[in-house]
Amino acid sequence: MPCATIVAPTRVAPLLRPGIAWPRGLSGPGDGRTFRANALEVSLSTGFSGAIGNTPHIVLPKLSAAIGRTIVAKAEFLNPGGSVKDRAARGIVDDAEARGVLRPGGTIVEGTAGNTGIALSLIGNSRGYRTIICIPDDQSPEKFELLRTFGADVRVIPAVPFTNPENYYHVARRTAEELPGAFWADQFNNTANRRAHYATTGPEIWEALGADATAFVAACGTGGTLAGTGAFLKERNPAIRIVLCDPMGSALFSFVKRGVLEAEGDSNAEGIGIKRITENFKGAPIDDALQVDDRTMIEMAYWLLREEGLFVGGSAALNVAGAARYARTLPAGSTVVTILCDGGERYSARIWNREWLAENECVPAASDLSFL
């Protein structure tokens, strides 16, 4: 909770360097190259949890100018735990404490591809909980090391299909059931996840853009971000388009388009894509869906670093690629919002490693946006 606010005088800050035209949709006053802020507010927050949220909304000027639509990326990698999963983790822990199922000195158990585990570990540290993380062995090694550094009991589980009882999700559930004083976070089906985004992510986007937002585009892992954010935005503006951006190998694209769960292809994207309907995804107000393959995801990651100065992970790059593709189907001047889920430093051994890229036939080659 903010405990102090310092208000600075009104000032004008340049947003675009000379030579780049501001796209229609979010132009500032005057010549459209500046934005006038009524006040600069600097707030103090209490603890790790208090610092979560209120992340910046970054207009991508070069991408926006290139496609004639405004792309706005919410910088979730600037959360204190480094990812959008900080929001879900805080919501899940707050809810568990309120219901009395997580008590002082207890243990948080979760099955996760990494970022939720990292967030839960840090929140656990700040509130005095032990954390056990079950993570599949096909994730980036950086995540394993971060979890261990943060003090989690990391249990690396062989990656097997969800239908296999030894899948990391089921192992986490059994671990929590067998351990006295343990709480299973269950980010996939615990709807405190979705409610956290309804209560924070959606309102923040609405406060920043209001009815100027034409569409919200994002991938799904648990479904919490898209469902919760989408529900809030739809309530405020029924005309806004909520769009799923799905990696190959996931079955959600076919579910939205045809009502059946059918997966096509495969992907190295981490933390997104799923072949089942979670409780968080159920009832999500999704209007449309598109697919993005790994090559496009990686090309966009390198383009964002080279052209926009943003060093992000694969899911963030996939989101931006999906947002740009969908924006092209909308009238010129439209504004599309998406999520930068996490930073690139968690993938230095994979999408930011040339040897790994070569092994997976995904070495980026484009010098422009032709990959879109």
VOTOR-108185 format. One line per field, with one value per residue (C-alpha): x, y, z; residue number from 0; residue in one letter. Coordinates in nm, 4 decimals. Example, Ala and Ser with C-alpha at 12.3 -4.5 7.8 and 13.67 -1.06 7.14 Angstrom:
residues 2
x = (1.2300  1.3670)
y = (-0.4500  -0.1060)
z = (0.7800  0.7140)
seq = (0  1)
type = (A  S)
***
This chain:
residues 372
x = (0.0000  0.1385  0.2352  0.3653  0.3217  0.5443  0.3911  0.6293  0.5436  0.3854  0.6443  0.6637  0.8671  0.9656  0.8516  0.9859  1.3249  1.3257  1.2414  0.9895  0.6276  0.3829  0.1178  -0.2457  -0.4411  -0.2233  -0.0847  0.0016  -0.0944  0.0566  0.2640  0.2045  0.5669  0.5313  0.3165  0.2133  0.1949  -0.0128  0.2043  0.4885  0.3881  0.6533  0.5085  0.6539  0.5414  0.5440  0.7472  0.7800  0.4060  0.3421  0.5786  0.3872  0.1877  0.1503  0.3986  0.4646  0.2685  0.5314  0.4338  0.6590  0.7296  0.9135  0.6765  0.3741  0.5028  0.5799  0.2285  0.0248  -0.1346  -0.0261  0.1216  0.1343  0.3299  0.2751  0.6180  0.5476  0.9170  0.9530  0.7602  0.9918  1.0056  1.0696  0.7491  0.3736  0.3416  0.4082  0.0449  -0.1019  0.1325  0.0390  -0.3315  -0.3089  -0.1162  -0.3406  -0.6478  -0.4995  -0.4134  -0.7618  -0.9223  -0.6938  -0.5461  -0.1973  -0.0861  0.2296  0.5277  0.3489  0.4790  0.3738  0.3892  0.3519  0.4091  0.5399  0.7412  0.9434  0.8084  0.5223  0.7651  1.0066  0.7289  0.5970  0.9485  1.0073  0.6653  0.7248  1.0565  0.8927  0.6106  0.7951  0.6850  0.8912  0.8471  0.8628  0.8699  0.8119  0.9399  0.9677  1.3208  1.2676  1.2719  1.5556  1.8383  1.8439  1.5079  1.6373  1.9311  1.7201  1.4790  1.7662  1.9232  1.5937  1.5854  1.3184  1.3258  1.3503  1.2321  1.3087  1.0536  1.0937  0.8725  0.5817  0.2291  -0.0388  -0.2207  0.0781  0.0454  0.4150  0.3548  0.4949  0.1430  0.0284  0.3550  0.3063  -0.0503  0.0553  0.3467  0.1130  -0.1380  0.1306  0.3041  0.1475  0.0938  0.1399  -0.0715  -0.0930  -0.1064  -0.2547  -0.2110  -0.3968  -0.7273  -0.7126  -0.9194  -0.7514  -0.5078  -0.7699  -0.9171  -0.5762  -0.5630  -0.9241  -0.8385  -0.5048  -0.3913  -0.7235  -0.7780  -0.4217  -0.4649  -0.8024  -0.6622  -0.3775  -0.5749  -0.9465  -1.1647  -0.8679  -0.7662  -0.9049  -0.7812  -0.5965  -0.3809  -0.2023  -0.0957  -0.2240  -0.0496  -0.2878  -0.5326  -0.5369  -0.3891  -0.6068  -0.9276  -0.9010  -0.7731  -1.0130  -1.3134  -1.2398  -1.1788  -1.4939  -1.7020  -1.5713  -1.5913  -1.7817  -1.6379  -1.2772  -1.1464  -0.9919  -0.7594  -0.5699  -0.2173  -0.1281  0.2062  0.2188  0.1614  -0.1137  -0.4789  -0.6409  -0.6357  -0.8522  -1.0780  -1.1496  -1.1862  -1.3683  -1.4684  -1.2374  -0.9040  -0.6635  -0.2933  -0.0862  0.2928  0.5260  0.6976  0.9909  0.8003  0.8053  0.5157  0.2495  0.0410  -0.1703  -0.3834  -0.6647  -0.9178  -0.8276  -1.0664  -0.8957  -0.9530  -1.3181  -1.5579  -1.2859  -1.4456  -1.2283  -1.3327  -1.0635  -0.7401  -0.4238  -0.1122  0.2527  0.5324  0.8731  1.0639  0.8371  0.8658  1.2448  1.2685  1.0518  1.2619  1.5746  1.3914  1.2645  1.6152  1.7738  1.5071  1.3185  1.5890  1.3753  1.5375  1.2498  1.1681  1.0014  0.6441  0.6737  0.8074  0.5292  0.2739  0.4150  0.4222  0.0609  -0.0410  0.1212  -0.0372  -0.3798  -0.3386  -0.2922  -0.6453  -0.7852  -0.8465  -0.5456  -0.4950  -0.6178  -0.4440  -0.3530  -0.2268  -0.0188  0.1972  0.5765  0.5700  0.9341  1.2873  1.5377  1.7944  1.6009  1.6612  2.0285  2.0954  1.8121  1.6632  1.9580  2.2154  2.3327  2.4222  2.0777  1.9150  2.1172  2.0264  1.6587  1.6821  1.5660  1.8647  1.7140  1.7848  1.5401  1.6572  1.3025  0.9492  0.8978  0.8590  0.5235)
y = (0.0000  0.3433  0.5357  0.8578  1.0499  1.3254  1.5393  1.7113  2.0082  1.9589  1.8968  1.7950  1.4847  1.3810  1.0298  0.9856  1.0802  1.3077  1.1412  0.8901  0.9866  0.9207  0.6739  0.7618  0.6466  0.7637  1.0947  1.3546  1.7208  1.9696  1.8077  1.4564  1.3981  1.4910  1.3833  1.6225  1.4729  1.6642  1.5328  1.2936  1.0728  0.8853  0.6382  0.4309  0.0675  -0.1745  -0.4900  -0.7174  -0.7603  -0.3875  -0.3329  -0.5640  -0.4042  -0.0547  -0.1492  0.0883  0.0827  0.1185  0.2428  0.0633  0.3557  0.1803  -0.1143  0.1165  0.3431  0.0440  -0.1013  0.2171  0.1025  0.1703  -0.1260  -0.0794  -0.3330  -0.3602  -0.4106  -0.6923  -0.7831  -0.4747  -0.6397  -0.7071  -1.0788  -1.0121  -1.1388  -1.1119  -1.4134  -1.1918  -1.0819  -1.4310  -1.5444  -1.2540  -1.3070  -1.6786  -1.6284  -1.3426  -1.5582  -1.8611  -1.6532  -1.5004  -1.8463  -1.9814  -2.2577  -2.1066  -2.0372  -1.8840  -2.1130  -2.3131  -2.4399  -2.3313  -2.6086  -2.5496  -2.7142  -2.4494  -2.3833  -2.1351  -1.7830  -1.8608  -2.0600  -1.7688  -1.5312  -1.7684  -1.8218  -1.4489  -1.3858  -1.6855  -1.5382  -1.2051  -1.3650  -1.6473  -1.9488  -2.2385  -2.3081  -2.6380  -2.6070  -2.8982  -2.7971  -2.9996  -3.0699  -2.9130  -2.5522  -2.2997  -2.3812  -2.0187  -2.0730  -2.3724  -2.1697  -1.8679  -2.0842  -2.2403  -1.9005  -1.7750  -2.0632  -2.2847  -2.6612  -2.7345  -3.0739  -3.1273  -3.3625  -3.5466  -3.3794  -3.6117  -3.5501  -3.4188  -3.7519  -3.9220  -3.9305  -3.8359  -3.5029  -3.2192  -3.0853  -3.4098  -3.4512  -3.1060  -3.1894  -3.5144  -3.3429  -3.0874  -3.3539  -3.5592  -3.2735  -3.1356  -2.7604  -2.7413  -2.5394  -2.6283  -2.3045  -2.4737  -2.1735  -2.3480  -2.4038  -2.1667  -1.8744  -1.6344  -1.6165  -1.4798  -1.2528  -1.0953  -0.9830  -0.8664  -0.6562  -0.5134  -0.5700  -0.4829  -0.1634  -0.0466  -0.0856  0.0876  0.3760  0.4180  0.3843  0.3789  0.3341  0.4068  0.0406  -0.1444  -0.4922  -0.6852  -0.9712  -1.2270  -1.5895  -1.8327  -2.0693  -2.0920  -1.8546  -1.6122  -1.3091  -1.3213  -1.4198  -1.1803  -0.8814  -0.9494  -0.9737  -0.6359  -0.4614  -0.6127  -0.4845  -0.1340  -0.1459  -0.4336  -0.3312  -0.4103  -0.7283  -0.9918  -1.2108  -1.5290  -1.5533  -1.9231  -2.0963  -2.4022  -2.7245  -2.5696  -2.6705  -2.3416  -2.1918  -2.4733  -2.4517  -2.0820  -2.1242  -2.4588  -2.5588  -2.8631  -2.9237  -3.0151  -2.9371  -2.8796  -2.8626  -2.7967  -2.5084  -2.4284  -2.1402  -2.1675  -2.1034  -2.0662  -2.3049  -2.5855  -2.8762  -2.8550  -2.6042  -2.4741  -2.3225  -1.9879  -2.0084  -2.1186  -1.8472  -1.6107  -1.3479  -1.4292  -1.2890  -1.4344  -1.6324  -1.6559  -1.8744  -1.7714  -2.0152  -2.0276  -1.8677  -1.5628  -1.5488  -1.5510  -1.3069  -1.0676  -1.1116  -1.0085  -0.7283  -0.5838  -0.5828  -0.4356  -0.1792  -0.0979  -0.1691  -0.4253  -0.7492  -0.9906  -1.3596  -1.5757  -1.5420  -1.1625  -1.1672  -1.4022  -1.1643  -0.8667  -1.0608  -1.1636  -0.8089  -0.6714  -0.9343  -0.8781  -0.5001  -0.5250  -0.6645  -0.3572  -0.0084  0.2208  0.4119  0.1291  0.0609  -0.2931  -0.3769  -0.6801  -0.8155  -0.8323  -1.1337  -1.1459  -1.0442  -1.2160  -1.2889  -1.6026  -1.7515  -1.6809  -2.0527  -2.0868  -1.8209  -1.5885  -1.8600  -1.8986  -2.2664  -2.3497  -2.1490  -2.3361  -2.6737  -2.5775  -2.4215  -2.0849  -1.8564  -1.5110  -1.3793  -1.0970  -0.7364  -0.6012  -0.7044  -0.9360  -1.2296  -1.0894)
z = (0.0000  -0.0873  0.2271  0.0699  -0.2523  -0.3886  -0.6606  -0.9001  -1.1212  -1.4622  -1.7323  -2.0955  -2.1787  -2.5328  -2.6214  -2.9721  -3.1047  -3.4110  -3.7390  -3.6022  -3.6580  -3.3765  -3.4969  -3.4766  -3.1745  -2.8858  -3.0121  -2.7526  -2.7606  -3.0031  -3.2753  -3.1413  -3.0388  -2.6733  -2.3836  -2.1073  -1.7596  -1.5054  -1.2241  -1.1590  -0.8676  -0.6730  -0.4238  -0.1433  -0.1158  0.1741  0.1216  -0.1780  -0.2262  -0.2156  -0.5076  -0.7417  -1.0203  -1.1634  -1.4334  -1.7253  -2.0507  -2.3233  -2.6670  -2.9187  -3.1542  -3.4368  -3.4530  -3.4309  -3.7063  -3.9295  -3.9146  -3.8761  -3.5515  -3.1947  -3.0062  -2.6292  -2.4229  -2.0482  -1.8920  -1.6474  -1.6350  -1.4098  -1.1265  -0.8274  -0.9042  -1.2723  -1.4314  -1.4704  -1.2391  -0.9369  -0.9626  -0.9570  -0.6812  -0.4566  -0.5257  -0.4496  -0.1248  -0.0085  -0.0731  0.1047  0.4104  0.4158  0.3997  0.6718  0.4558  0.4706  0.8250  0.9755  0.9265  0.6567  0.3247  -0.0244  -0.2852  -0.6564  -0.9931  -1.2302  -1.5434  -1.3389  -1.3077  -1.0689  -0.8562  -0.8489  -0.7445  -0.4763  -0.3393  -0.3001  -0.1478  0.0792  0.1934  0.2689  0.4725  0.6441  0.4401  0.3106  -0.0625  -0.2545  -0.6314  -0.8714  -1.2132  -1.5360  -1.6544  -1.9978  -1.8729  -1.8983  -1.6535  -1.5379  -1.3690  -1.1710  -1.0442  -0.9546  -0.7564  -0.5637  -0.5044  -0.3651  -0.1163  -0.2688  -0.2327  -0.6058  -0.7266  -1.0947  -1.2486  -1.5817  -1.8415  -1.9247  -2.0579  -1.8233  -1.8420  -1.6792  -1.2970  -1.2772  -1.4520  -1.2397  -1.1729  -1.0127  -0.8231  -0.6697  -0.5676  -0.3996  -0.2266  -0.0711  0.0312  0.2071  0.3920  0.7140  0.7015  0.3252  0.0839  -0.2872  -0.4870  -0.7985  -1.0280  -1.3129  -1.1323  -0.8374  -0.9632  -0.7219  -1.0140  -1.2537  -0.9872  -0.9286  -1.2913  -1.2821  -0.9767  -1.0956  -1.4550  -1.6150  -1.4125  -1.4808  -1.8567  -1.8438  -1.6412  -1.8909  -2.2155  -2.1443  -2.4503  -2.6796  -2.6443  -2.9466  -2.8525  -2.5836  -2.7129  -2.4925  -2.4724  -2.2079  -1.9729  -1.6799  -1.8504  -1.5586  -1.7331  -2.0439  -1.8639  -1.5706  -1.7659  -2.0514  -1.8192  -1.6621  -1.9954  -2.1498  -1.8597  -1.9170  -2.2963  -2.4610  -2.7993  -2.7053  -2.8712  -2.6429  -2.8493  -2.7630  -2.9050  -2.8983  -2.9610  -3.1819  -2.9904  -2.7787  -2.8186  -2.7149  -3.0653  -3.1991  -2.8942  -2.9540  -3.3302  -3.3524  -3.0004  -2.9920  -2.8208  -3.1022  -3.0962  -3.4084  -3.4264  -3.1337  -2.9591  -2.7324  -2.5735  -2.1939  -1.9588  -2.2292  -2.4351  -2.2914  -2.4112  -2.1549  -2.0251  -1.6809  -1.4286  -1.4858  -1.8619  -1.8392  -1.9457  -2.0636  -2.2937  -2.5952  -2.9322  -3.1562  -3.1643  -3.3709  -3.3741  -3.3716  -3.4522  -3.2825  -3.5689  -3.5606  -3.1807  -3.1927  -3.4823  -3.2831  -2.9680  -3.1584  -3.3423  -3.0133  -2.8688  -3.1806  -3.2665  -2.9443  -2.6862  -2.5029  -2.3815  -2.3250  -2.3040  -2.5658  -2.4420  -2.4433  -2.7989  -2.9051  -2.7543  -2.9422  -3.2691  -3.2147  -3.1248  -3.4401  -3.6635  -3.5153  -3.5313  -3.9078  -3.9348  -3.7595  -3.8988  -3.9221  -3.5986  -3.3754  -3.0441  -2.9362  -2.5870  -2.4926  -2.2101  -2.1788  -1.9467  -1.8379  -1.9317  -2.1564  -1.8872  -1.7864  -2.1318  -2.1956  -2.2453  -2.4970  -2.7218  -2.6517  -2.7198  -3.0801  -3.0416  -2.9062  -3.1853  -3.4475  -3.2966  -3.3120  -3.6597  -3.5300  -3.5894  -3.6552  -4.0032  -4.0681  -4.0805  -4.1009  -4.0076  -4.3033  -4.0595  -3.9519)
seq = (0  1  2  3  4  5  6  7  8  9  10  11  12  13  14  15  16  17  18  19  20  21  22  23  24  25  26  27  28  29  30  31  32  33  34  35  36  37  38  39  40  41  42  43  44  45  46  47  48  49  50  51  52  53  54  55  56  57  58  59  60  61  62  63  64  65  66  67  68  69  70  71  72  73  74  75  76  77  78  79  80  81  82  83  84  85  86  87  88  89  90  91  92  93  94  95  96  97  98  99  100  101  102  103  104  105  106  107  108  109  110  111  112  113  114  115  116  117  118  119  120  121  122  123  124  125  126  127  128  129  130  131  132  133  134  135  136  137  138  139  140  141  142  143  144  145  146  147  148  149  150  151  152  153  154  155  156  157  158  159  160  161  162  163  164  165  166  167  168  169  170  171  172  173  174  175  176  177  178  179  180  181  182  183  184  185  186  187  188  189  190  191  192  193  194  195  196  197  198  199  200  201  202  203  204  205  206  207  208  209  210  211  212  213  214  215  216  217  218  219  220  221  222  223  224  225  226  227  228  229  230  231  232  233  234  235  236  237  238  239  240  241  242  243  244  245  246  247  248  249  250  251  252  253  254  255  256  257  258  259  260  261  262  263  264  265  266  267  268  269  270  271  272  273  274  275  276  277  278  279  280  281  282  283  284  285  286  287  288  289  290  291  292  293  294  295  296  297  298  299  300  301  302  303  304  305  306  307  308  309  310  311  312  313  314  315  316  317  318  319  320  321  322  323  324  325  326  327  328  329  330  331  332  333  334  335  336  337  338  339  340  341  342  343  344  345  346  347  348  349  350  351  352  353  354  355  356  357  358  359  360  361  362  363  364  365  366  367  368  369  370  371)
type = (M  P  C  A  T  I  V  A  P  T  R  V  A  P  L  L  R  P  G  I  A  W  P  R  G  L  S  G  P  G  D  G  R  T  F  R  A  N  A  L  E  V  S  L  S  T  G  F  S  G  A  I  G  N  T  P  H  I  V  L  P  K  L  S  A  A  I  G  R  T  I  V  A  K  A  E  F  L  N  P  G  G  S  V  K  D  R  A  A  R  G  I  V  D  D  A  E  A  R  G  V  L  R  P  G  G  T  I  V  E  G  T  A  G  N  T  G  I  A  L  S  L  I  G  N  S  R  G  Y  R  T  I  I  C  I  P  D  D  Q  S  P  E  K  F  E  L  L  R  T  F  G  A  D  V  R  V  I  P  A  V  P  F  T  N  P  E  N  Y  Y  H  V  A  R  R  T  A  E  E  L  P  G  A  F  W  A  D  Q  F  N  N  T  A  N  R  R  A  H  Y  A  T  T  G  P  E  I  W  E  A  L  G  A  D  A  T  A  F  V  A  A  C  G  T  G  G  T  L  A  G  T  G  A  F  L  K  E  R  N  P  A  I  R  I  V  L  C  D  P  M  G  S  A  L  F  S  F  V  K  R  G  V  L  E  A  E  G  D  S  N  A  E  G  I  G  I  K  R  I  T  E  N  F  K  G  A  P  I  D  D  A  L  Q  V  D  D  R  T  M  I  E  M  A  Y  W  L  L  R  E  E  G  L  F  V  G  G  S  A  A  L  N  V  A  G  A  A  R  Y  A  R  T  L  P  A  G  S  T  V  V  T  I  L  C  D  G  G  E  R  Y  S  A  R  I  W  N  R  E  W  L  A  E  N  E  C  V  P  A  A  S  D  L  S  F  L)
***
